[in-house]
Amino acid sequence: MSETIIVTGGAGDIGQALCRRFLAGGHKVAMLDRDEAALANAISALGSSSTLLGVEADVTSLESVQEAVSRVEALFGGVDVLVNNAGGVVSPTLATTGEKEWLADIDLNLNGAWRCVRAVQDGMIARKRGTILNISSVNGSGIYGYPAYSAAKAGLGQLTRFLAVELGRHGIRANAIAPGSVKTQAWKARVEENPEIFERLKRWYPLGDICVPDDIAGVAAFLIGPDARMITGAILPVDGGLSVGSTTMAREFCGAEF
């Protein structure tokens, strides 16, 4: 069944992978992003079509989000699926995080998702169905740097659970994906500084590999689909096993190779 899907942060690498996967599934996709130039480039990369809409929107503004949702509803009808993918980081440590940086990370990564939910939930409730998928992070449950971002992602996990419990009676499901490291342009500066960064990171992952955006998109396609109809309130790690444990640390603790 074709559904109308909103993807925030749609112009980024993960956002484009999500949109590409949903379009391939026959859905109507609205790609939201606050970067107008990046949005235009992403639309061009995916190929303009009658089932793809690009909308400039800023999730740190409720008014902007509401206007974007109205545009989507006018063209595609009611929103069936919301994918809260917009996010980013400002400061890597507590020492470098002032009030401005803390509030910016919380507003983008947590409050932005709440605003988007507020903008679509009434329509979903009226139609007695809907799916909300939040793109979270392993940072929401472990300590991997970026304190404000991590606090926001932890909050996003709790928001996901609250949505599942409070909106379930209306036929609305809410889940989250918690990726580990993902090879995207967000790593560009660090890769330029250290081209071996991903090879170094791999040793911490039990699977010995790093996610690519399509790994996230594949799991997202499952979670919004009919085969996941009885899954709600779940936070699914897509992290190569990082959240289970570190291969390198386990070897150090037991003093053995495996």
Buried (B, 14 or more C-beta within 10 A) or exposed (E): EEBBBBBBBBBBBBBBBBBBBBBEBEBBBBBBBBBEEBBBBBBEEBEEEEBBBBBBBBBBBBEBBBBBBEBBBEEBEBBBBBBBBBBEBBBEEEEEBEEEBBEBBBBBBBBBBBBBBEBBBEBBBEBEBBBBBBBBBBBBBBEBEBBBBBBBBBBBBEBBBEBBEEBEEBBBBBBBBBBBBBBBEBBEEEEEEEEEBBEEBBEBBBEEBBBBBBBBBBBBBBBBBEEBEEBBBBBBBBBBBBBEEBBEEEEEEEEEEE
